[in-house]
Amino acid sequence: MTKNAEKNARAMLSRLSTEQLIKEFDMTEAIPISLELSMVRGWIMDELKKRNPEAFDKWLDLDYPDNESLKKLYLNA
């Protein structure tokens, strides 16, 4: 993946609402694991952390940081 493609993807993710961003993260659960998927999930997590570092850190500190917990921490904040 080129740096320009990554820049464009990150810019697109930054324009999504937090709810949409979490929905995109949720949808990645159904996709077979690959290097590309890992990169996309990482970009989504970077954007979520940028928006609310406290909620992101709380999510990562959970014993099992699942998508439902992510939704609760971000959408009920």
PyMOL Python script that loads the backbone (N, CA, C, O; Angstrom):
from pymol import cmd

cmd.read_pdbstr("""\
ATOM      1  N   MET A   1       0.845  -1.178   0.000  1.00  0.00           N
ATOM      2  CA  MET A   1       0.000   0.000   0.000  1.00  0.00           C
ATOM      3  C   MET A   1       0.888   1.238   0.000  1.00  0.00           C
ATOM      4  O   MET A   1       1.875   1.321   0.732  1.00  0.00           O
ATOM      5  N   THR A   2       0.521   2.173  -0.819  1.00  0.00           N
ATOM      6  CA  THR A   2       1.311   3.398  -0.908  1.00  0.00           C
ATOM      7  C   THR A   2       0.941   4.358   0.217  1.00  0.00           C
ATOM      8  O   THR A   2      -0.137   4.274   0.806  1.00  0.00           O
ATOM      9  N   LYS A   3       1.865   5.268   0.496  1.00  0.00           N
ATOM     10  CA  LYS A   3       1.607   6.289   1.525  1.00  0.00           C
ATOM     11  C   LYS A   3       0.407   7.152   1.149  1.00  0.00           C
ATOM     12  O   LYS A   3      -0.357   7.577   2.016  1.00  0.00           O
ATOM     13  N   ASN A   4       0.246   7.408  -0.145  1.00  0.00           N
ATOM     14  CA  ASN A   4      -0.877   8.223  -0.599  1.00  0.00           C
ATOM     15  C   ASN A   4      -2.207   7.511  -0.348  1.00  0.00           C
ATOM     16  O   ASN A   4      -3.188   8.143   0.046  1.00  0.00           O
ATOM     17  N   ALA A   5      -2.239   6.191  -0.577  1.00  0.00           N
ATOM     18  CA  ALA A   5      -3.460   5.423  -0.332  1.00  0.00           C
ATOM     19  C   ALA A   5      -3.788   5.425   1.153  1.00  0.00           C
ATOM     20  O   ALA A   5      -4.951   5.557   1.535  1.00  0.00           O
ATOM     21  N   GLU A   6      -2.773   5.280   1.988  1.00  0.00           N
ATOM     22  CA  GLU A   6      -2.989   5.313   3.440  1.00  0.00           C
ATOM     23  C   GLU A   6      -3.503   6.686   3.862  1.00  0.00           C
ATOM     24  O   GLU A   6      -4.432   6.784   4.664  1.00  0.00           O
ATOM     25  N   LYS A   7      -2.911   7.728   3.333  1.00  0.00           N
ATOM     26  CA  LYS A   7      -3.340   9.098   3.660  1.00  0.00           C
ATOM     27  C   LYS A   7      -4.802   9.301   3.277  1.00  0.00           C
ATOM     28  O   LYS A   7      -5.573   9.874   4.047  1.00  0.00           O
ATOM     29  N   ASN A   8      -5.187   8.831   2.086  1.00  0.00           N
ATOM     30  CA  ASN A   8      -6.576   8.964   1.643  1.00  0.00           C
ATOM     31  C   ASN A   8      -7.530   8.172   2.518  1.00  0.00           C
ATOM     32  O   ASN A   8      -8.619   8.647   2.841  1.00  0.00           O
ATOM     33  N   ALA A   9      -7.128   6.965   2.905  1.00  0.00           N
ATOM     34  CA  ALA A   9      -7.974   6.131   3.764  1.00  0.00           C
ATOM     35  C   ALA A   9      -8.165   6.783   5.131  1.00  0.00           C
ATOM     36  O   ALA A   9      -9.279   6.829   5.654  1.00  0.00           O
ATOM     37  N   ARG A  10      -7.084   7.281   5.698  1.00  0.00           N
ATOM     38  CA  ARG A  10      -7.184   7.943   7.008  1.00  0.00           C
ATOM     39  C   ARG A  10      -8.055   9.201   6.920  1.00  0.00           C
ATOM     40  O   ARG A  10      -8.821   9.493   7.838  1.00  0.00           O
ATOM     41  N   ALA A  11      -7.936   9.935   5.827  1.00  0.00           N
ATOM     42  CA  ALA A  11      -8.764  11.141   5.639  1.00  0.00           C
ATOM     43  C   ALA A  11     -10.232  10.759   5.552  1.00  0.00           C
ATOM     44  O   ALA A  11     -11.086  11.438   6.120  1.00  0.00           O
ATOM     45  N   MET A  12     -10.530   9.674   4.843  1.00  0.00           N
ATOM     46  CA  MET A  12     -11.912   9.213   4.727  1.00  0.00           C
ATOM     47  C   MET A  12     -12.457   8.802   6.100  1.00  0.00           C
ATOM     48  O   MET A  12     -13.590   9.133   6.447  1.00  0.00           O
ATOM     49  N   LEU A  13     -11.648   8.086   6.868  1.00  0.00           N
ATOM     50  CA  LEU A  13     -12.089   7.658   8.196  1.00  0.00           C
ATOM     51  C   LEU A  13     -12.315   8.860   9.115  1.00  0.00           C
ATOM     52  O   LEU A  13     -13.228   8.845   9.941  1.00  0.00           O
ATOM     53  N   SER A  14     -11.502   9.885   8.978  1.00  0.00           N
ATOM     54  CA  SER A  14     -11.640  11.060   9.847  1.00  0.00           C
ATOM     55  C   SER A  14     -12.945  11.819   9.602  1.00  0.00           C
ATOM     56  O   SER A  14     -13.400  12.569  10.466  1.00  0.00           O
ATOM     57  N   ARG A  15     -13.547  11.624   8.424  1.00  0.00           N
ATOM     58  CA  ARG A  15     -14.807  12.311   8.105  1.00  0.00           C
ATOM     59  C   ARG A  15     -16.038  11.558   8.607  1.00  0.00           C
ATOM     60  O   ARG A  15     -17.144  12.100   8.588  1.00  0.00           O
ATOM     61  N   LEU A  16     -15.859  10.323   9.053  1.00  0.00           N
ATOM     62  CA  LEU A  16     -16.989   9.541   9.556  1.00  0.00           C
ATOM     63  C   LEU A  16     -17.339   9.980  10.972  1.00  0.00           C
ATOM     64  O   LEU A  16     -16.472  10.423  11.725  1.00  0.00           O
ATOM     65  N   SER A  17     -18.601   9.854  11.324  1.00  0.00           N
ATOM     66  CA  SER A  17     -18.992  10.093  12.711  1.00  0.00           C
ATOM     67  C   SER A  17     -18.414   8.967  13.557  1.00  0.00           C
ATOM     68  O   SER A  17     -18.021   7.928  13.026  1.00  0.00           O
ATOM     69  N   THR A  18     -18.361   9.164  14.849  1.00  0.00           N
ATOM     70  CA  THR A  18     -17.855   8.110  15.731  1.00  0.00           C
ATOM     71  C   THR A  18     -18.720   6.864  15.617  1.00  0.00           C
ATOM     72  O   THR A  18     -18.203   5.747  15.611  1.00  0.00           O
ATOM     73  N   GLU A  19     -20.019   7.046  15.526  1.00  0.00           N
ATOM     74  CA  GLU A  19     -20.927   5.910  15.372  1.00  0.00           C
ATOM     75  C   GLU A  19     -20.629   5.138  14.076  1.00  0.00           C
ATOM     76  O   GLU A  19     -20.604   3.907  14.074  1.00  0.00           O
ATOM     77  N   GLN A  20     -20.407   5.866  12.988  1.00  0.00           N
ATOM     78  CA  GLN A  20     -20.077   5.221  11.716  1.00  0.00           C
ATOM     79  C   GLN A  20     -18.726   4.511  11.787  1.00  0.00           C
ATOM     80  O   GLN A  20     -18.558   3.422  11.240  1.00  0.00           O
ATOM     81  N   LEU A  21     -17.782   5.133  12.458  1.00  0.00           N
ATOM     82  CA  LEU A  21     -16.455   4.554  12.601  1.00  0.00           C
ATOM     83  C   LEU A  21     -16.522   3.226  13.362  1.00  0.00           C
ATOM     84  O   LEU A  21     -15.870   2.253  12.984  1.00  0.00           O
ATOM     85  N   ILE A  22     -17.305   3.199  14.421  1.00  0.00           N
ATOM     86  CA  ILE A  22     -17.466   1.967  15.193  1.00  0.00           C
ATOM     87  C   ILE A  22     -18.189   0.910  14.367  1.00  0.00           C
ATOM     88  O   ILE A  22     -17.874  -0.276  14.459  1.00  0.00           O
ATOM     89  N   LYS A  23     -19.147   1.332  13.570  1.00  0.00           N
ATOM     90  CA  LYS A  23     -19.855   0.394  12.688  1.00  0.00           C
ATOM     91  C   LYS A  23     -18.873  -0.226  11.683  1.00  0.00           C
ATOM     92  O   LYS A  23     -18.924  -1.430  11.430  1.00  0.00           O
ATOM     93  N   GLU A  24     -17.991   0.587  11.117  1.00  0.00           N
ATOM     94  CA  GLU A  24     -16.972   0.075  10.190  1.00  0.00           C
ATOM     95  C   GLU A  24     -16.058  -0.924  10.910  1.00  0.00           C
ATOM     96  O   GLU A  24     -15.722  -1.972  10.359  1.00  0.00           O
ATOM     97  N   PHE A  25     -15.666  -0.599  12.126  1.00  0.00           N
ATOM     98  CA  PHE A  25     -14.813  -1.505  12.908  1.00  0.00           C
ATOM     99  C   PHE A  25     -15.542  -2.821  13.151  1.00  0.00           C
ATOM    100  O   PHE A  25     -14.957  -3.898  13.036  1.00  0.00           O
ATOM    101  N   ASP A  26     -16.817  -2.723  13.484  1.00  0.00           N
ATOM    102  CA  ASP A  26     -17.656  -3.903  13.701  1.00  0.00           C
ATOM    103  C   ASP A  26     -17.709  -4.794  12.455  1.00  0.00           C
ATOM    104  O   ASP A  26     -17.620  -6.017  12.555  1.00  0.00           O
ATOM    105  N   MET A  27     -17.853  -4.177  11.300  1.00  0.00           N
ATOM    106  CA  MET A  27     -17.972  -4.937  10.054  1.00  0.00           C
ATOM    107  C   MET A  27     -16.691  -5.702   9.723  1.00  0.00           C
ATOM    108  O   MET A  27     -16.736  -6.702   9.007  1.00  0.00           O
ATOM    109  N   THR A  28     -15.566  -5.247  10.232  1.00  0.00           N
ATOM    110  CA  THR A  28     -14.313  -5.949   9.935  1.00  0.00           C
ATOM    111  C   THR A  28     -14.238  -7.306  10.624  1.00  0.00           C
ATOM    112  O   THR A  28     -13.403  -8.136  10.265  1.00  0.00           O
ATOM    113  N   GLU A  29     -15.092  -7.537  11.600  1.00  0.00           N
ATOM    114  CA  GLU A  29     -15.104  -8.821  12.312  1.00  0.00           C
ATOM    115  C   GLU A  29     -15.445  -9.983  11.382  1.00  0.00           C
ATOM    116  O   GLU A  29     -14.998 -11.107  11.611  1.00  0.00           O
ATOM    117  N   ALA A  30     -16.222  -9.729  10.346  1.00  0.00           N
ATOM    118  CA  ALA A  30     -16.684 -10.789   9.451  1.00  0.00           C
ATOM    119  C   ALA A  30     -15.716 -11.057   8.298  1.00  0.00           C
ATOM    120  O   ALA A  30     -15.953 -11.945   7.479  1.00  0.00           O
ATOM    121  N   ILE A  31     -14.639 -10.296   8.235  1.00  0.00           N
ATOM    122  CA  ILE A  31     -13.685 -10.423   7.131  1.00  0.00           C
ATOM    123  C   ILE A  31     -12.520 -11.309   7.579  1.00  0.00           C
ATOM    124  O   ILE A  31     -11.999 -11.141   8.682  1.00  0.00           O
ATOM    125  N   PRO A  32     -12.114 -12.249   6.728  1.00  0.00           N
ATOM    126  CA  PRO A  32     -10.956 -13.086   7.083  1.00  0.00           C
ATOM    127  C   PRO A  32      -9.716 -12.220   7.362  1.00  0.00           C
ATOM    128  O   PRO A  32      -9.473 -11.227   6.676  1.00  0.00           O
ATOM    129  N   ILE A  33      -8.955 -12.609   8.359  1.00  0.00           N
ATOM    130  CA  ILE A  33      -7.782 -11.846   8.780  1.00  0.00           C
ATOM    131  C   ILE A  33      -6.730 -11.822   7.673  1.00  0.00           C
ATOM    132  O   ILE A  33      -6.412 -12.841   7.061  1.00  0.00           O
ATOM    133  N   SER A  34      -6.206 -10.624   7.441  1.00  0.00           N
ATOM    134  CA  SER A  34      -5.137 -10.427   6.470  1.00  0.00           C
ATOM    135  C   SER A  34      -4.317  -9.215   6.920  1.00  0.00           C
ATOM    136  O   SER A  34      -4.711  -8.489   7.832  1.00  0.00           O
ATOM    137  N   LEU A  35      -3.197  -9.016   6.281  1.00  0.00           N
ATOM    138  CA  LEU A  35      -2.374  -7.849   6.593  1.00  0.00           C
ATOM    139  C   LEU A  35      -3.143  -6.558   6.324  1.00  0.00           C
ATOM    140  O   LEU A  35      -3.079  -5.612   7.109  1.00  0.00           O
ATOM    141  N   GLU A  36      -3.870  -6.529   5.209  1.00  0.00           N
ATOM    142  CA  GLU A  36      -4.635  -5.336   4.862  1.00  0.00           C
ATOM    143  C   GLU A  36      -5.716  -5.047   5.894  1.00  0.00           C
ATOM    144  O   GLU A  36      -5.929  -3.896   6.276  1.00  0.00           O
ATOM    145  N   LEU A  37      -6.397  -6.097   6.343  1.00  0.00           N
ATOM    146  CA  LEU A  37      -7.433  -5.917   7.359  1.00  0.00           C
ATOM    147  C   LEU A  37      -6.825  -5.374   8.645  1.00  0.00           C
ATOM    148  O   LEU A  37      -7.395  -4.486   9.278  1.00  0.00           O
ATOM    149  N   SER A  38      -5.684  -5.898   9.026  1.00  0.00           N
ATOM    150  CA  SER A  38      -5.011  -5.421  10.242  1.00  0.00           C
ATOM    151  C   SER A  38      -4.667  -3.942  10.134  1.00  0.00           C
ATOM    152  O   SER A  38      -4.790  -3.198  11.108  1.00  0.00           O
ATOM    153  N   MET A  39      -4.234  -3.514   8.941  1.00  0.00           N
ATOM    154  CA  MET A  39      -3.910  -2.098   8.751  1.00  0.00           C
ATOM    155  C   MET A  39      -5.159  -1.237   8.880  1.00  0.00           C
ATOM    156  O   MET A  39      -5.130  -0.198   9.539  1.00  0.00           O
ATOM    157  N   VAL A  40      -6.248  -1.658   8.259  1.00  0.00           N
ATOM    158  CA  VAL A  40      -7.487  -0.883   8.313  1.00  0.00           C
ATOM    159  C   VAL A  40      -7.995  -0.804   9.749  1.00  0.00           C
ATOM    160  O   VAL A  40      -8.385   0.270  10.208  1.00  0.00           O
ATOM    161  N   ARG A  41      -7.994  -1.921  10.457  1.00  0.00           N
ATOM    162  CA  ARG A  41      -8.429  -1.899  11.858  1.00  0.00           C
ATOM    163  C   ARG A  41      -7.541  -0.970  12.686  1.00  0.00           C
ATOM    164  O   ARG A  41      -8.021  -0.267  13.576  1.00  0.00           O
ATOM    165  N   GLY A  42      -6.258  -0.976  12.386  1.00  0.00           N
ATOM    166  CA  GLY A  42      -5.333  -0.078  13.083  1.00  0.00           C
ATOM    167  C   GLY A  42      -5.645   1.381  12.818  1.00  0.00           C
ATOM    168  O   GLY A  42      -5.593   2.206  13.730  1.00  0.00           O
ATOM    169  N   TRP A  43      -5.968   1.704  11.578  1.00  0.00           N
ATOM    170  CA  TRP A  43      -6.315   3.093  11.242  1.00  0.00           C
ATOM    171  C   TRP A  43      -7.594   3.520  11.959  1.00  0.00           C
ATOM    172  O   TRP A  43      -7.699   4.644  12.449  1.00  0.00           O
ATOM    173  N   ILE A  44      -8.565   2.603  12.013  1.00  0.00           N
ATOM    174  CA  ILE A  44      -9.816   2.917  12.718  1.00  0.00           C
ATOM    175  C   ILE A  44      -9.529   3.138  14.197  1.00  0.00           C
ATOM    176  O   ILE A  44     -10.036   4.087  14.794  1.00  0.00           O
ATOM    177  N   MET A  45      -8.723   2.271  14.787  1.00  0.00           N
ATOM    178  CA  MET A  45      -8.386   2.436  16.206  1.00  0.00           C
ATOM    179  C   MET A  45      -7.605   3.723  16.441  1.00  0.00           C
ATOM    180  O   MET A  45      -7.815   4.390  17.454  1.00  0.00           O
ATOM    181  N   ASP A  46      -6.712   4.084  15.527  1.00  0.00           N
ATOM    182  CA  ASP A  46      -5.988   5.356  15.658  1.00  0.00           C
ATOM    183  C   ASP A  46      -6.960   6.530  15.688  1.00  0.00           C
ATOM    184  O   ASP A  46      -6.807   7.450  16.492  1.00  0.00           O
ATOM    185  N   GLU A  47      -7.957   6.495  14.812  1.00  0.00           N
ATOM    186  CA  GLU A  47      -8.939   7.584  14.758  1.00  0.00           C
ATOM    187  C   GLU A  47      -9.785   7.618  16.030  1.00  0.00           C
ATOM    188  O   GLU A  47     -10.070   8.692  16.559  1.00  0.00           O
ATOM    189  N   LEU A  48     -10.183   6.458  16.515  1.00  0.00           N
ATOM    190  CA  LEU A  48     -10.960   6.409  17.755  1.00  0.00           C
ATOM    191  C   LEU A  48     -10.143   6.944  18.926  1.00  0.00           C
ATOM    192  O   LEU A  48     -10.656   7.697  19.753  1.00  0.00           O
ATOM    193  N   LYS A  49      -8.876   6.556  18.995  1.00  0.00           N
ATOM    194  CA  LYS A  49      -8.027   7.037  20.084  1.00  0.00           C
ATOM    195  C   LYS A  49      -7.854   8.543  20.010  1.00  0.00           C
ATOM    196  O   LYS A  49      -7.858   9.221  21.038  1.00  0.00           O
ATOM    197  N   LYS A  50      -7.703   9.069  18.805  1.00  0.00           N
ATOM    198  CA  LYS A  50      -7.547  10.513  18.629  1.00  0.00           C
ATOM    199  C   LYS A  50      -8.788  11.255  19.139  1.00  0.00           C
ATOM    200  O   LYS A  50      -8.676  12.326  19.735  1.00  0.00           O
ATOM    201  N   ARG A  51      -9.955  10.682  18.903  1.00  0.00           N
ATOM    202  CA  ARG A  51     -11.199  11.349  19.305  1.00  0.00           C
ATOM    203  C   ARG A  51     -11.472  11.287  20.798  1.00  0.00           C
ATOM    204  O   ARG A  51     -12.018  12.226  21.376  1.00  0.00           O
ATOM    205  N   ASN A  52     -11.089  10.171  21.423  1.00  0.00           N
ATOM    206  CA  ASN A  52     -11.357  10.019  22.853  1.00  0.00           C
ATOM    207  C   ASN A  52     -10.326   9.071  23.459  1.00  0.00           C
ATOM    208  O   ASN A  52     -10.606   7.887  23.644  1.00  0.00           O
ATOM    209  N   PRO A  53      -9.133   9.588  23.771  1.00  0.00           N
ATOM    210  CA  PRO A  53      -8.067   8.728  24.281  1.00  0.00           C
ATOM    211  C   PRO A  53      -8.441   8.010  25.585  1.00  0.00           C
ATOM    212  O   PRO A  53      -8.021   6.876  25.817  1.00  0.00           O
ATOM    213  N   GLU A  54      -9.227   8.674  26.426  1.00  0.00           N
ATOM    214  CA  GLU A  54      -9.614   8.070  27.701  1.00  0.00           C
ATOM    215  C   GLU A  54     -10.492   6.837  27.481  1.00  0.00           C
ATOM    216  O   GLU A  54     -10.256   5.793  28.089  1.00  0.00           O
ATOM    217  N   ALA A  55     -11.488   6.948  26.629  1.00  0.00           N
ATOM    218  CA  ALA A  55     -12.366   5.812  26.333  1.00  0.00           C
ATOM    219  C   ALA A  55     -11.580   4.691  25.664  1.00  0.00           C
ATOM    220  O   ALA A  55     -11.794   3.517  25.964  1.00  0.00           O
ATOM    221  N   PHE A  56     -10.676   5.047  24.763  1.00  0.00           N
ATOM    222  CA  PHE A  56      -9.880   4.035  24.065  1.00  0.00           C
ATOM    223  C   PHE A  56      -9.009   3.264  25.042  1.00  0.00           C
ATOM    224  O   PHE A  56      -8.934   2.038  24.974  1.00  0.00           O
ATOM    225  N   ASP A  57      -8.350   3.976  25.953  1.00  0.00           N
ATOM    226  CA  ASP A  57      -7.499   3.306  26.942  1.00  0.00           C
ATOM    227  C   ASP A  57      -8.319   2.421  27.876  1.00  0.00           C
ATOM    228  O   ASP A  57      -7.875   1.334  28.242  1.00  0.00           O
ATOM    229  N   LYS A  58      -9.511   2.876  28.265  1.00  0.00           N
ATOM    230  CA  LYS A  58     -10.389   2.048  29.102  1.00  0.00           C
ATOM    231  C   LYS A  58     -10.770   0.771  28.369  1.00  0.00           C
ATOM    232  O   LYS A  58     -10.817  -0.305  28.964  1.00  0.00           O
ATOM    233  N   TRP A  59     -11.041   0.895  27.077  1.00  0.00           N
ATOM    234  CA  TRP A  59     -11.406  -0.264  26.267  1.00  0.00           C
ATOM    235  C   TRP A  59     -10.254  -1.256  26.216  1.00  0.00           C
ATOM    236  O   TRP A  59     -10.458  -2.455  26.411  1.00  0.00           O
ATOM    237  N   LEU A  60      -9.054  -0.770  25.958  1.00  0.00           N
ATOM    238  CA  LEU A  60      -7.894  -1.664  25.885  1.00  0.00           C
ATOM    239  C   LEU A  60      -7.563  -2.299  27.230  1.00  0.00           C
ATOM    240  O   LEU A  60      -7.007  -3.396  27.274  1.00  0.00           O
ATOM    241  N   ASP A  61      -7.895  -1.630  28.317  1.00  0.00           N
ATOM    242  CA  ASP A  61      -7.608  -2.160  29.649  1.00  0.00           C
ATOM    243  C   ASP A  61      -8.575  -3.261  30.083  1.00  0.00           C
ATOM    244  O   ASP A  61      -8.336  -3.936  31.085  1.00  0.00           O
ATOM    245  N   LEU A  62      -9.659  -3.444  29.339  1.00  0.00           N
ATOM    246  CA  LEU A  62     -10.607  -4.505  29.679  1.00  0.00           C
ATOM    247  C   LEU A  62      -9.964  -5.876  29.491  1.00  0.00           C
ATOM    248  O   LEU A  62      -9.059  -6.039  28.673  1.00  0.00           O
ATOM    249  N   ASP A  63     -10.439  -6.860  30.254  1.00  0.00           N
ATOM    250  CA  ASP A  63      -9.944  -8.225  30.087  1.00  0.00           C
ATOM    251  C   ASP A  63     -10.224  -8.746  28.687  1.00  0.00           C
ATOM    252  O   ASP A  63      -9.409  -9.459  28.101  1.00  0.00           O
ATOM    253  N   TYR A  64     -11.389  -8.382  28.156  1.00  0.00           N
ATOM    254  CA  TYR A  64     -11.768  -8.790  26.801  1.00  0.00           C
ATOM    255  C   TYR A  64     -12.341  -7.574  26.086  1.00  0.00           C
ATOM    256  O   TYR A  64     -13.545  -7.329  26.164  1.00  0.00           O
ATOM    257  N   PRO A  65     -11.498  -6.802  25.386  1.00  0.00           N
ATOM    258  CA  PRO A  65     -11.971  -5.582  24.728  1.00  0.00           C
ATOM    259  C   PRO A  65     -12.764  -5.885  23.450  1.00  0.00           C
ATOM    260  O   PRO A  65     -12.243  -5.796  22.338  1.00  0.00           O
ATOM    261  N   ASP A  66     -14.018  -6.238  23.639  1.00  0.00           N
ATOM    262  CA  ASP A  66     -14.869  -6.603  22.501  1.00  0.00           C
ATOM    263  C   ASP A  66     -15.556  -5.373  21.905  1.00  0.00           C
ATOM    264  O   ASP A  66     -15.484  -4.272  22.450  1.00  0.00           O
ATOM    265  N   ASN A  67     -16.211  -5.592  20.789  1.00  0.00           N
ATOM    266  CA  ASN A  67     -16.857  -4.480  20.082  1.00  0.00           C
ATOM    267  C   ASN A  67     -18.013  -3.884  20.867  1.00  0.00           C
ATOM    268  O   ASN A  67     -18.242  -2.677  20.798  1.00  0.00           O
ATOM    269  N   GLU A  68     -18.740  -4.693  21.605  1.00  0.00           N
ATOM    270  CA  GLU A  68     -19.854  -4.168  22.408  1.00  0.00           C
ATOM    271  C   GLU A  68     -19.346  -3.194  23.474  1.00  0.00           C
ATOM    272  O   GLU A  68     -19.956  -2.153  23.717  1.00  0.00           O
ATOM    273  N   SER A  69     -18.239  -3.539  24.096  1.00  0.00           N
ATOM    274  CA  SER A  69     -17.649  -2.642  25.098  1.00  0.00           C
ATOM    275  C   SER A  69     -17.171  -1.355  24.459  1.00  0.00           C
ATOM    276  O   SER A  69     -17.287  -0.282  25.050  1.00  0.00           O
ATOM    277  N   LEU A  70     -16.633  -1.458  23.252  1.00  0.00           N
ATOM    278  CA  LEU A  70     -16.189  -0.277  22.525  1.00  0.00           C
ATOM    279  C   LEU A  70     -17.370   0.655  22.280  1.00  0.00           C
ATOM    280  O   LEU A  70     -17.271   1.863  22.493  1.00  0.00           O
ATOM    281  N   LYS A  71     -18.481   0.091  21.835  1.00  0.00           N
ATOM    282  CA  LYS A  71     -19.683   0.898  21.588  1.00  0.00           C
ATOM    283  C   LYS A  71     -20.140   1.584  22.862  1.00  0.00           C
ATOM    284  O   LYS A  71     -20.445   2.777  22.852  1.00  0.00           O
ATOM    285  N   LYS A  72     -20.189   0.844  23.955  1.00  0.00           N
ATOM    286  CA  LYS A  72     -20.662   1.429  25.218  1.00  0.00           C
ATOM    287  C   LYS A  72     -19.767   2.577  25.661  1.00  0.00           C
ATOM    288  O   LYS A  72     -20.261   3.623  26.082  1.00  0.00           O
ATOM    289  N   LEU A  73     -18.472   2.393  25.571  1.00  0.00           N
ATOM    290  CA  LEU A  73     -17.544   3.431  26.033  1.00  0.00           C
ATOM    291  C   LEU A  73     -17.605   4.699  25.174  1.00  0.00           C
ATOM    292  O   LEU A  73     -17.475   5.809  25.692  1.00  0.00           O
ATOM    293  N   TYR A  74     -17.800   4.535  23.878  1.00  0.00           N
ATOM    294  CA  TYR A  74     -17.799   5.695  22.980  1.00  0.00           C
ATOM    295  C   TYR A  74     -19.164   6.320  22.805  1.00  0.00           C
ATOM    296  O   TYR A  74     -19.287   7.544  22.773  1.00  0.00           O
ATOM    297  N   LEU A  75     -20.166   5.515  22.693  1.00  0.00           N
ATOM    298  CA  LEU A  75     -21.483   6.053  22.359  1.00  0.00           C
ATOM    299  C   LEU A  75     -22.276   6.472  23.592  1.00  0.00           C
ATOM    300  O   LEU A  75     -23.277   7.180  23.475  1.00  0.00           O
ATOM    301  N   ASN A  76     -21.840   6.043  24.764  1.00  0.00           N
ATOM    302  CA  ASN A  76     -22.498   6.469  26.003  1.00  0.00           C
ATOM    303  C   ASN A  76     -21.652   7.478  26.770  1.00  0.00           C
ATOM    304  O   ASN A  76     -21.931   7.784  27.930  1.00  0.00           O
ATOM    305  N   ALA A  77     -20.618   7.990  26.110  1.00  0.00           N
ATOM    306  CA  ALA A  77     -19.708   8.933  26.786  1.00  0.00           C
ATOM    307  C   ALA A  77     -20.315  10.323  26.888  1.00  0.00           C
ATOM    308  O   ALA A  77     -19.685  11.233  27.426  1.00  0.00           O
TER     309      ALA A  77
END
""", "prot")
cmd.dss("prot")
cmd.show_as("cartoon", "prot")
cmd.util.cbc("prot")
cmd.orient("prot")
